[in-house]
Amino acid sequence: MAELTNVSIATVSRVLNNVGGYSEETRKKVLAGAKSLGFRKNEMARSLVTRESNIIGVIMPNVASNFYGDIVSGIEDVSYENGFSVIINHSGINRSRIYESINMMAERRVDGLIIVSVELRDREIDLLESLGIPYILLSTISERSEAPYIKVDDYAASYAAVNYLIKKGHRSIACIGGNPEDKVSGIPRIEGYKKALEESGIKIDPVKIQYGDYSFDSGKDAMETLIKETKVTSVFCLSDDVALGGIYSAYANGLNVPDDLSIIGYDNSRISYMSVPPLTTVSQPFYEMGKSGCESVIDALRNKSKIKSKVIPFEIVERDSVKAR
């Protein structure tokens, strides 16, 4: 391979083992040469010698939501560009298997770990710290300061979404979806909704807040309850899946979106522009979140650097599901 790529044997070895000390052009040349020769590393044998697996572990909830695909795509693109593989494990319903998932990743000897949208408690943080591998939380946060994270400010994003509806002339605004005991997303988004109403002098009506989770079925059921129990002109949904469930129920009950009822979602997942009408929503940069999180873990592995937390920007993407009054 050294002859094929016109670089030294030592450089070939460094590239194939992700040691560093070479240019990006050289890395691409060696990897292209390896591919043309059908070269395949024996990662199991290598890991026994180096104590490295070249695997990034990802733990995420096993819930029906559409935004995880973009996060995983960002993680996988960065991983494969840097010679790492990715394995994914689910944390169970309501984080029931999160501790076991972390232990499983340790048994698989992953080099780094990315945990997506799962609330972590002291027990899990203590376990992560004891493993001595770099890790990062995406779209979640821990009360423990040593746990690095990348996420959007859910409180500020929800506040902005509801203010958007208010500026469009809406005063009767409902909130559906989300668990009021969910510290990661539920509580901040609900509190952002309430704060926007309070600052505009709009009374908070408990009937107009219908809790659930972040799924299509939750949005469908919550909207059914809203239609039966109260009258609103707009609805803030705590996820895009919830918003699509809400749109489904609205049409099933003879309401047109947005002429009769305006709806704003949260996430800007892939389904948001496929809905009828296309969904106005709060955009979280999921692909960039996954990409940045994986880059941070790999940088910590290679350079022994400390991973720093980031709060990343959101924006409101305007489509056709909100109408000014």
MITI-480303 format. One record per residue (C-alpha): residue number from 1; residue in three letters; x, y, z. Coordinates in steps of 0.05 Angstrom, whole numbers, plus 5000, padded with zeros to 4 digits. Last residue first. Layout:
# MITI-480303
<num NUM, residu ala, east X, north Y, up Z> $
...
END
This chain:
# MITI-480303
<num 325, residu arg, east 3885, north 5744, up 5263> $
<num 324, residu ala, east 3950, north 5722, up 5231> $
<num 323, residu lys, east 3952, north 5650, up 5205> $
<num 322, residu val, east 3998, north 5594, up 5228> $
<num 321, residu ser, east 4004, north 5527, up 5193> $
<num 320, residu asp, east 4034, north 5552, up 5128> $
<num 319, residu arg, east 4110, north 5556, up 5136> $
<num 318, residu glu, east 4153, north 5599, up 5181> $
<num 317, residu val, east 4215, north 5568, up 5211> $
<num 316, residu ile, east 4227, north 5596, up 5280> $
<num 315, residu glu, east 4301, north 5594, up 5299> $
<num 314, residu phe, east 4344, north 5559, up 5350> $
<num 313, residu pro, east 4415, north 5574, up 5371> $
<num 312, residu ile, east 4464, north 5526, up 5406> $
<num 311, residu val, east 4479, north 5523, up 5481> $
<num 310, residu lys, east 4547, north 5490, up 5486> $
<num 309, residu ser, east 4582, north 5449, up 5540> $
<num 308, residu lys, east 4657, north 5439, up 5537> $
<num 307, residu ile, east 4693, north 5373, up 5529> $
<num 306, residu lys, east 4761, north 5371, up 5562> $
<num 305, residu ser, east 4819, north 5354, up 5516> $
<num 304, residu lys, east 4857, north 5289, up 5517> $
<num 303, residu asn, east 4879, north 5305, up 5446> $
<num 302, residu arg, east 4856, north 5244, up 5408> $
<num 301, residu leu, east 4799, north 5220, up 5452> $
<num 300, residu ala, east 4775, north 5290, up 5471> $
<num 299, residu asp, east 4776, north 5310, up 5397> $
<num 298, residu ile, east 4735, north 5248, up 5382> $
<num 297, residu val, east 4683, north 5265, up 5435> $
<num 296, residu ser, east 4678, north 5338, up 5413> $
<num 295, residu glu, east 4671, north 5319, up 5340> $
<num 294, residu cys, east 4615, north 5271, up 5358> $
<num 293, residu gly, east 4577, north 5326, up 5395> $
<num 292, residu ser, east 4588, north 5376, up 5338> $
<num 291, residu lys, east 4561, north 5328, up 5285> $
<num 290, residu gly, east 4501, north 5306, up 5327> $
<num 289, residu met, east 4482, north 5378, up 5343> $
<num 288, residu glu, east 4495, north 5399, up 5271> $
<num 287, residu tyr, east 4446, north 5346, up 5247> $
<num 286, residu phe, east 4396, north 5366, up 5300> $
<num 285, residu pro, east 4395, north 5441, up 5287> $
<num 284, residu gln, east 4332, north 5455, up 5328> $
<num 283, residu ser, east 4279, north 5492, up 5290> $
<num 282, residu val, east 4217, north 5518, up 5324> $
<num 281, residu thr, east 4158, north 5504, up 5277> $
<num 280, residu thr, east 4111, north 5528, up 5223> $
<num 279, residu leu, east 4085, north 5463, up 5193> $
<num 278, residu pro, east 4070, north 5450, up 5120> $
<num 277, residu pro, east 3994, north 5446, up 5112> $
<num 276, residu val, east 3988, north 5388, up 5104> $
<num 275, residu ser, east 4051, north 5356, up 5131> $
<num 274, residu met, east 4114, north 5342, up 5092> $
<num 273, residu tyr, east 4151, north 5405, up 5115> $
<num 272, residu ser, east 4149, north 5384, up 5188> $
<num 271, residu ile, east 4163, north 5310, up 5174> $
<num 270, residu arg, east 4238, north 5319, up 5171> $
<num 269, residu ser, east 4241, north 5349, up 5240> $
<num 268, residu asn, east 4235, north 5423, up 5251> $
<num 267, residu asp, east 4237, north 5411, up 5327> $
<num 266, residu tyr, east 4176, north 5445, up 5358> $
<num 265, residu gly, east 4108, north 5456, up 5326> $
<num 264, residu ile, east 4062, north 5515, up 5314> $
<num 263, residu ile, east 3988, north 5507, up 5300> $
<num 262, residu ser, east 3936, north 5558, up 5278> $
<num 261, residu leu, east 3863, north 5539, up 5282> $
<num 260, residu asp, east 3803, north 5559, up 5239> $
<num 259, residu asp, east 3839, north 5584, up 5177> $
<num 258, residu pro, east 3905, north 5550, up 5194> $
<num 257, residu val, east 3889, north 5492, up 5195> $
<num 256, residu asn, east 3816, north 5477, up 5179> $
<num 255, residu leu, east 3771, north 5449, up 5233> $
<num 254, residu gly, east 3719, north 5396, up 5216> $
<num 253, residu asn, east 3731, north 5350, up 5275> $
<num 252, residu ala, east 3775, north 5300, up 5236> $
<num 251, residu tyr, east 3812, north 5360, up 5209> $
<num 250, residu ala, east 3831, north 5384, up 5279> $
<num 249, residu ser, east 3847, north 5313, up 5301> $
<num 248, residu tyr, east 3898, north 5303, up 5245> $
<num 247, residu ile, east 3928, north 5372, up 5256> $
<num 246, residu gly, east 3938, north 5356, up 5330> $
<num 245, residu gly, east 3972, north 5291, up 5314> $
<num 244, residu leu, east 4017, north 5328, up 5266> $
<num 243, residu ala, east 4033, north 5379, up 5321> $
<num 242, residu val, east 4050, north 5324, up 5371> $
<num 241, residu asp, east 4099, north 5295, up 5321> $
<num 240, residu asp, east 4128, north 5364, up 5311> $
<num 239, residu ser, east 4142, north 5370, up 5386> $
<num 238, residu leu, east 4117, north 5411, up 5445> $
<num 237, residu cys, east 4056, north 5437, up 5407> $
<num 236, residu phe, east 4034, north 5509, up 5414> $
<num 235, residu val, east 3961, north 5514, up 5394> $
<num 234, residu ser, east 3922, north 5572, up 5364> $
<num 233, residu thr, east 3852, north 5601, up 5362> $
<num 232, residu val, east 3825, north 5566, up 5423> $
<num 231, residu lys, east 3758, north 5540, up 5446> $
<num 230, residu thr, east 3749, north 5494, up 5506> $
<num 229, residu glu, east 3730, north 5425, up 5531> $
<num 228, residu lys, east 3713, north 5382, up 5470> $
<num 227, residu ile, east 3762, north 5413, up 5421> $
<num 226, residu leu, east 3817, north 5412, up 5474> $
<num 225, residu thr, east 3806, north 5338, up 5491> $
<num 224, residu glu, east 3809, north 5318, up 5417> $
<num 223, residu met, east 3873, north 5360, up 5411> $
<num 222, residu ala, east 3905, north 5323, up 5468> $
<num 221, residu asp, east 3888, north 5255, up 5439> $
<num 220, residu lys, east 3918, north 5271, up 5371> $
<num 219, residu gly, east 3979, north 5303, up 5401> $
<num 218, residu ser, east 3992, north 5243, up 5445> $
<num 217, residu asp, east 3981, north 5196, up 5387> $
<num 216, residu phe, east 4033, north 5234, up 5345> $
<num 215, residu ser, east 4085, north 5228, up 5400> $
<num 214, residu tyr, east 4121, north 5277, up 5447> $
<num 213, residu asp, east 4088, north 5258, up 5513> $
<num 212, residu gly, east 4023, north 5276, up 5547> $
<num 211, residu tyr, east 3999, north 5341, up 5578> $
<num 210, residu gln, east 3940, north 5384, up 5557> $
<num 209, residu ile, east 3947, north 5457, up 5576> $
<num 208, residu lys, east 3885, north 5496, up 5554> $
<num 207, residu val, east 3844, north 5469, up 5611> $
<num 206, residu pro, east 3895, north 5499, up 5660> $
<num 205, residu asp, east 3878, north 5570, up 5635> $
<num 204, residu ile, east 3936, north 5619, up 5641> $
<num 203, residu lys, east 3909, north 5690, up 5636> $
<num 202, residu ile, east 3940, north 5732, up 5581> $
<num 201, residu gly, east 3974, north 5796, up 5604> $
<num 200, residu ser, east 4027, north 5793, up 5551> $
<num 199, residu glu, east 4082, north 5779, up 5601> $
<num 198, residu glu, east 4039, north 5723, up 5632> $
<num 197, residu leu, east 4027, north 5690, up 5565> $
<num 196, residu ala, east 4101, north 5688, up 5546> $
<num 195, residu lys, east 4119, north 5662, up 5616> $
<num 194, residu lys, east 4068, north 5605, up 5612> $
<num 193, residu tyr, east 4095, north 5579, up 5545> $
<num 192, residu gly, east 4167, north 5583, up 5569> $
<num 191, residu glu, east 4146, north 5545, up 5632> $
<num 190, residu ile, east 4116, north 5489, up 5589> $
<num 189, residu arg, east 4178, north 5485, up 5546> $
<num 188, residu pro, east 4226, north 5485, up 5606> $
<num 187, residu ile, east 4184, north 5432, up 5644> $
<num 186, residu gly, east 4176, north 5383, up 5586> $
<num 185, residu ser, east 4246, north 5385, up 5556> $
<num 184, residu val, east 4299, north 5359, up 5604> $
<num 183, residu lys, east 4261, north 5363, up 5671> $
<num 182, residu asp, east 4205, north 5317, up 5647> $
<num 181, residu glu, east 4155, north 5318, up 5704> $
<num 180, residu pro, east 4105, north 5361, up 5666> $
<num 179, residu asn, east 4109, north 5310, up 5608> $
<num 178, residu gly, east 4103, north 5340, up 5539> $
<num 177, residu gly, east 4044, north 5348, up 5493> $
<num 176, residu ile, east 3995, north 5406, up 5483> $
<num 175, residu cys, east 3996, north 5481, up 5497> $
<num 174, residu ala, east 3935, north 5524, up 5482> $
<num 173, residu ile, east 3932, north 5597, up 5459> $
<num 172, residu ser, east 3872, north 5644, up 5463> $
<num 171, residu arg, east 3904, north 5711, up 5451> $
<num 170, residu his, east 3928, north 5705, up 5379> $
<num 169, residu gly, east 3944, north 5768, up 5340> $
<num 168, residu lys, east 4004, north 5744, up 5300> $
<num 167, residu lys, east 4048, north 5777, up 5352> $
<num 166, residu ile, east 4017, north 5730, up 5404> $
<num 165, residu leu, east 4033, north 5669, up 5360> $
<num 164, residu tyr, east 4106, north 5691, up 5354> $
<num 163, residu asn, east 4107, north 5704, up 5429> $
<num 162, residu val, east 4087, north 5631, up 5438> $
<num 161, residu ala, east 4145, north 5607, up 5395> $
<num 160, residu ala, east 4195, north 5655, up 5428> $
<num 159, residu tyr, east 4177, north 5631, up 5499> $
<num 158, residu ser, east 4183, north 5559, up 5474> $
<num 157, residu ala, east 4253, north 5573, up 5447> $
<num 156, residu ala, east 4275, north 5611, up 5510> $
<num 155, residu tyr, east 4253, north 5554, up 5556> $
<num 154, residu asp, east 4282, north 5500, up 5510> $
<num 153, residu asp, east 4351, north 5533, up 5508> $
<num 152, residu val, east 4379, north 5489, up 5452> $
<num 151, residu lys, east 4427, north 5433, up 5470> $
<num 150, residu ile, east 4499, north 5409, up 5472> $
<num 149, residu tyr, east 4522, north 5378, up 5538> $
<num 148, residu pro, east 4581, north 5366, up 5584> $
<num 147, residu ala, east 4568, north 5330, up 5651> $
<num 146, residu glu, east 4616, north 5360, up 5702> $
<num 145, residu ser, east 4565, north 5412, up 5725> $
<num 144, residu arg, east 4517, north 5360, up 5753> $
<num 143, residu glu, east 4445, north 5383, up 5743> $
<num 142, residu ser, east 4445, north 5343, up 5679> $
<num 141, residu ile, east 4425, north 5365, up 5610> $
<num 140, residu thr, east 4390, north 5339, up 5548> $
<num 139, residu ser, east 4389, north 5353, up 5473> $
<num 138, residu leu, east 4456, north 5319, up 5467> $
<num 137, residu leu, east 4497, north 5295, up 5527> $
<num 136, residu ile, east 4571, north 5284, up 5519> $
<num 135, residu tyr, east 4621, north 5229, up 5537> $
<num 134, residu pro, east 4696, north 5219, up 5541> $
<num 133, residu ile, east 4717, north 5153, up 5574> $
<num 132, residu gly, east 4740, north 5145, up 5646> $
<num 131, residu leu, east 4688, north 5093, up 5664> $
<num 130, residu ser, east 4680, north 5121, up 5734> $
<num 129, residu glu, east 4654, north 5188, up 5708> $
<num 128, residu leu, east 4599, north 5153, up 5669> $
<num 127, residu leu, east 4578, north 5111, up 5729> $
<num 126, residu asp, east 4575, north 5172, up 5774> $
<num 125, residu ile, east 4534, north 5208, up 5722> $
<num 124, residu glu, east 4486, north 5149, up 5719> $
<num 123, residu arg, east 4476, north 5147, up 5794> $
<num 122, residu asp, east 4470, north 5222, up 5800> $
<num 121, residu arg, east 4412, north 5226, up 5750> $
<num 120, residu leu, east 4411, north 5231, up 5675> $
<num 119, residu glu, east 4351, north 5253, up 5635> $
<num 118, residu val, east 4353, north 5223, up 5565> $
<num 117, residu ser, east 4351, north 5265, up 5502> $
<num 116, residu val, east 4413, north 5235, up 5469> $
<num 115, residu ile, east 4473, north 5204, up 5504> $
<num 114, residu ile, east 4539, north 5203, up 5466> $
<num 113, residu leu, east 4594, north 5156, up 5489> $
<num 112, residu gly, east 4668, north 5149, up 5473> $
<num 111, residu asp, east 4719, north 5093, up 5463> $
<num 110, residu val, east 4667, north 5038, up 5467> $
<num 109, residu arg, east 4691, north 4976, up 5505> $
<num 108, residu arg, east 4630, north 4934, up 5489> $
<num 107, residu glu, east 4625, north 4921, up 5564> $
<num 106, residu ala, east 4625, north 4996, up 5576> $
<num 105, residu met, east 4569, north 5004, up 5526> $
<num 104, residu met, east 4529, north 4951, up 5563> $
<num 103, residu asn, east 4540, north 4987, up 5629> $
<num 102, residu ile, east 4514, north 5052, up 5599> $
<num 101, residu ser, east 4452, north 5015, up 5573> $
<num 100, residu glu, east 4441, north 4981, up 5641> $
<num 99, residu tyr, east 4439, north 5050, up 5675> $
<num 98, residu ile, east 4392, north 5077, up 5621> $
<num 97, residu arg, east 4344, north 5018, up 5622> $
<num 96, residu ser, east 4281, north 5050, up 5650> $
<num 95, residu arg, east 4293, north 5118, up 5618> $
<num 94, residu asn, east 4218, north 5131, up 5611> $
<num 93, residu ile, east 4211, north 5072, up 5563> $
<num 92, residu gly, east 4277, north 5039, up 5550> $
<num 91, residu ser, east 4347, north 5069, up 5543> $
<num 90, residu his, east 4358, north 5047, up 5472> $
<num 89, residu asn, east 4426, north 5025, up 5445> $
<num 88, residu ile, east 4464, north 5048, up 5384> $
<num 87, residu ile, east 4532, north 5027, up 5358> $
<num 86, residu val, east 4576, north 5072, up 5315> $
<num 85, residu ser, east 4641, north 5057, up 5279> $
<num 84, residu phe, east 4702, north 5102, up 5279> $
<num 83, residu gly, east 4751, north 5117, up 5224> $
<num 82, residu asn, east 4749, north 5193, up 5227> $
<num 81, residu glu, east 4702, north 5205, up 5168> $
<num 80, residu tyr, east 4661, north 5146, up 5193> $
<num 79, residu ser, east 4650, north 5179, up 5261> $
<num 78, residu val, east 4635, north 5249, up 5233> $
<num 77, residu asp, east 4581, north 5223, up 5185> $
<num 76, residu glu, east 4553, north 5175, up 5238> $
<num 75, residu ile, east 4543, north 5228, up 5291> $
<num 74, residu gly, east 4510, north 5277, up 5242> $
<num 73, residu ser, east 4465, north 5222, up 5215> $
<num 72, residu val, east 4447, north 5201, up 5286> $
<num 71, residu ile, east 4423, north 5271, up 5303> $
<num 70, residu asp, east 4383, north 5274, up 5238> $
<num 69, residu gly, east 4349, north 5208, up 5251> $
<num 68, residu tyr, east 4332, north 5227, up 5323> $
<num 67, residu phe, east 4282, north 5279, up 5300> $
<num 66, residu asn, east 4225, north 5234, up 5279> $
<num 65, residu ser, east 4197, north 5210, up 5345> $
<num 64, residu ala, east 4165, north 5144, up 5366> $
<num 63, residu val, east 4203, north 5130, up 5430> $
<num 62, residu asn, east 4261, north 5084, up 5444> $
<num 61, residu pro, east 4303, north 5136, up 5480> $
<num 60, residu met, east 4375, north 5147, up 5460> $
<num 59, residu ile, east 4444, north 5117, up 5475> $
<num 58, residu val, east 4501, north 5125, up 5425> $
<num 57, residu gly, east 4568, north 5088, up 5430> $
<num 56, residu ile, east 4628, north 5110, up 5390> $
<num 55, residu ile, east 4672, north 5051, up 5368> $
<num 54, residu asn, east 4745, north 5053, up 5350> $
<num 53, residu ser, east 4754, north 4994, up 5398> $
<num 52, residu glu, east 4815, north 5018, up 5436> $
<num 51, residu arg, east 4854, north 4974, up 5485> $
<num 50, residu thr, east 4912, north 4979, up 5436> $
<num 49, residu val, east 4930, north 4905, up 5432> $
<num 48, residu leu, east 4862, north 4872, up 5444> $
<num 47, residu ser, east 4829, north 4928, up 5404> $
<num 46, residu arg, east 4871, north 4911, up 5343> $
<num 45, residu ala, east 4850, north 4839, up 5344> $
<num 44, residu met, east 4777, north 4858, up 5347> $
<num 43, residu glu, east 4786, north 4913, up 5296> $
<num 42, residu asn, east 4815, north 4866, up 5243> $
<num 41, residu lys, east 4825, north 4921, up 5192> $
<num 40, residu arg, east 4799, north 4912, up 5122> $
<num 39, residu phe, east 4839, north 4925, up 5059> $
<num 38, residu gly, east 4801, north 4914, up 4993> $
<num 37, residu leu, east 4860, north 4940, up 4953> $
<num 36, residu ser, east 4819, north 4998, up 4925> $
<num 35, residu lys, east 4793, north 5014, up 4995> $
<num 34, residu ala, east 4863, north 5017, up 5024> $
<num 33, residu gly, east 4886, north 5063, up 4969> $
<num 32, residu ala, east 4827, north 5110, up 4981> $
<num 31, residu leu, east 4842, north 5109, up 5055> $
<num 30, residu val, east 4915, north 5126, up 5041> $
<num 29, residu lys, east 4899, north 5183, up 4994> $
<num 28, residu lys, east 4845, north 5212, up 5040> $
<num 27, residu arg, east 4893, north 5213, up 5099> $
<num 26, residu thr, east 4949, north 5243, up 5058> $
<num 25, residu glu, east 4904, north 5300, up 5035> $
<num 24, residu glu, east 4881, north 5312, up 5107> $
<num 23, residu ser, east 4954, north 5319, up 5127> $
<num 22, residu tyr, east 4992, north 5273, up 5173> $
<num 21, residu gly, east 5011, north 5269, up 5247> $
<num 20, residu gly, east 4950, north 5230, up 5272> $
<num 19, residu val, east 4944, north 5162, up 5304> $
<num 18, residu asn, east 4880, north 5141, up 5268> $
<num 17, residu asn, east 4904, north 5069, up 5262> $
<num 16, residu leu, east 4899, north 5066, up 5186> $
<num 15, residu val, east 4930, north 5135, up 5180> $
<num 14, residu arg, east 4988, north 5120, up 5226> $
<num 13, residu ser, east 5003, north 5054, up 5192> $
<num 12, residu val, east 5003, north 5086, up 5124> $
<num 11, residu thr, east 5050, north 5140, up 5150> $
<num 10, residu ala, east 5098, north 5088, up 5178> $
<num 9, residu ile, east 5098, north 5050, up 5112> $
<num 8, residu ser, east 5119, north 5115, up 5078> $
<num 7, residu val, east 5078, north 5150, up 5026> $
<num 6, residu asn, east 5072, north 5140, up 4950> $
<num 5, residu thr, east 5000, north 5116, up 4955> $
<num 4, residu leu, east 5010, north 5051, up 4915> $
<num 3, residu glu, east 5080, north 5040, up 4941> $
<num 2, residu ala, east 5058, north 5047, up 5014> $
<num 1, residu met, east 5000, north 5000, up 5000> $
END
